[in-house]
Amino acid sequence: MNDGKAAADLSGISFEDALRELEGIVASLERGDVSLDDAIAAFERGTALKAHCQTRLEEARMKVEQIRVPSDGGAPQAADSFSTED
């Protein structure tokens, strides 16, 4: 398994597309309609997709936390930029 290649393959995929693909993989594995080799490859791809989705969700959560809500409860006027590098 090549995790670096799998991560590169996922760099441009949206959360929604990754989730749809992951759901499809889970469904095919649950049905058992794939060969052992295909099941192993699907499991590896699914693991990479799961990690990608978790990363995207964490990024979204951190962005939401950066939004500054005014004390009067009105709409936010700005959001701090978010960087994963400290």
C-alpha beads as a LAMMPS data file, in Angstrom:
LAMMPS data file: protein, C-alpha beads

86 atoms
85 bonds

1 atom types
1 bond types

-500.0 500.0 xlo xhi
-500.0 500.0 ylo yhi
-500.0 500.0 zlo zhi

Masses

1 110.0

Atoms # bond

1 1 1 0.000 0.000 0.000
2 1 1 1.294 3.461 -0.885
3 1 1 -0.190 5.997 1.563
4 1 1 1.608 8.926 -0.083
5 1 1 0.057 8.101 -3.457
6 1 1 -3.387 7.606 -1.889
7 1 1 -3.148 10.967 -0.138
8 1 1 -2.087 12.674 -3.371
9 1 1 -5.002 11.071 -5.208
10 1 1 -7.400 12.548 -2.641
11 1 1 -5.977 16.062 -2.451
12 1 1 -8.436 17.422 -5.019
13 1 1 -11.522 15.447 -4.020
14 1 1 -14.316 17.180 -2.147
15 1 1 -15.647 15.918 1.163
16 1 1 -18.974 15.037 -0.456
17 1 1 -17.359 13.073 -3.289
18 1 1 -15.082 11.230 -0.868
19 1 1 -18.039 10.363 1.346
20 1 1 -20.071 9.081 -1.615
21 1 1 -17.169 6.914 -2.759
22 1 1 -16.650 5.617 0.767
23 1 1 -20.347 4.741 1.060
24 1 1 -20.131 2.842 -2.241
25 1 1 -17.103 0.898 -1.025
26 1 1 -18.818 -0.010 2.235
27 1 1 -21.935 -1.152 0.374
28 1 1 -19.953 -3.377 -2.012
29 1 1 -17.950 -4.884 0.844
30 1 1 -21.128 -5.544 2.830
31 1 1 -22.700 -7.291 -0.164
32 1 1 -19.567 -9.403 -0.569
33 1 1 -19.680 -9.099 -4.342
34 1 1 -15.939 -8.462 -4.772
35 1 1 -12.958 -10.790 -4.921
36 1 1 -10.546 -10.957 -1.996
37 1 1 -7.929 -8.879 -3.835
38 1 1 -10.540 -6.283 -4.793
39 1 1 -11.857 -6.255 -1.222
40 1 1 -8.358 -5.567 0.115
41 1 1 -7.832 -2.748 -2.407
42 1 1 -11.284 -1.328 -1.592
43 1 1 -10.519 -1.487 2.129
44 1 1 -7.255 0.397 1.596
45 1 1 -9.010 3.027 -0.515
46 1 1 -11.778 3.267 2.074
47 1 1 -9.236 3.816 4.835
48 1 1 -7.664 6.665 2.858
49 1 1 -11.101 8.163 2.124
50 1 1 -12.070 7.973 5.804
51 1 1 -8.880 9.780 6.826
52 1 1 -9.488 12.411 4.133
53 1 1 -13.054 12.990 5.351
54 1 1 -11.911 13.260 8.961
55 1 1 -9.266 15.802 7.992
56 1 1 -11.756 17.886 6.007
57 1 1 -14.258 17.810 8.896
58 1 1 -11.589 18.884 11.370
59 1 1 -10.552 21.744 9.070
60 1 1 -14.182 22.849 8.797
61 1 1 -14.649 22.653 12.575
62 1 1 -11.571 24.795 13.150
63 1 1 -12.737 27.358 10.581
64 1 1 -16.121 27.602 12.285
65 1 1 -14.392 28.165 15.619
66 1 1 -12.501 31.078 14.069
67 1 1 -15.692 32.974 13.194
68 1 1 -16.143 35.942 15.466
69 1 1 -19.730 36.466 16.558
70 1 1 -20.567 39.993 17.760
71 1 1 -21.714 40.337 21.367
72 1 1 -25.122 41.595 20.158
73 1 1 -25.730 38.218 18.511
74 1 1 -25.771 39.674 15.000
75 1 1 -24.142 38.191 11.942
76 1 1 -20.372 37.790 12.048
77 1 1 -18.539 40.595 10.303
78 1 1 -15.285 38.689 9.802
79 1 1 -13.550 35.408 10.301
80 1 1 -9.921 34.921 11.168
81 1 1 -7.953 33.048 8.559
82 1 1 -7.130 29.489 9.489
83 1 1 -3.789 27.816 9.077
84 1 1 -2.799 24.290 10.050
85 1 1 0.762 25.503 10.552
86 1 1 1.696 26.992 13.901

Bonds

1 1 1 2
2 1 2 3
3 1 3 4
4 1 4 5
5 1 5 6
6 1 6 7
7 1 7 8
8 1 8 9
9 1 9 10
10 1 10 11
11 1 11 12
12 1 12 13
13 1 13 14
14 1 14 15
15 1 15 16
16 1 16 17
17 1 17 18
18 1 18 19
19 1 19 20
20 1 20 21
21 1 21 22
22 1 22 23
23 1 23 24
24 1 24 25
25 1 25 26
26 1 26 27
27 1 27 28
28 1 28 29
29 1 29 30
30 1 30 31
31 1 31 32
32 1 32 33
33 1 33 34
34 1 34 35
35 1 35 36
36 1 36 37
37 1 37 38
38 1 38 39
39 1 39 40
40 1 40 41
41 1 41 42
42 1 42 43
43 1 43 44
44 1 44 45
45 1 45 46
46 1 46 47
47 1 47 48
48 1 48 49
49 1 49 50
50 1 50 51
51 1 51 52
52 1 52 53
53 1 53 54
54 1 54 55
55 1 55 56
56 1 56 57
57 1 57 58
58 1 58 59
59 1 59 60
60 1 60 61
61 1 61 62
62 1 62 63
63 1 63 64
64 1 64 65
65 1 65 66
66 1 66 67
67 1 67 68
68 1 68 69
69 1 69 70
70 1 70 71
71 1 71 72
72 1 72 73
73 1 73 74
74 1 74 75
75 1 75 76
76 1 76 77
77 1 77 78
78 1 78 79
79 1 79 80
80 1 80 81
81 1 81 82
82 1 82 83
83 1 83 84
84 1 84 85
85 1 85 86
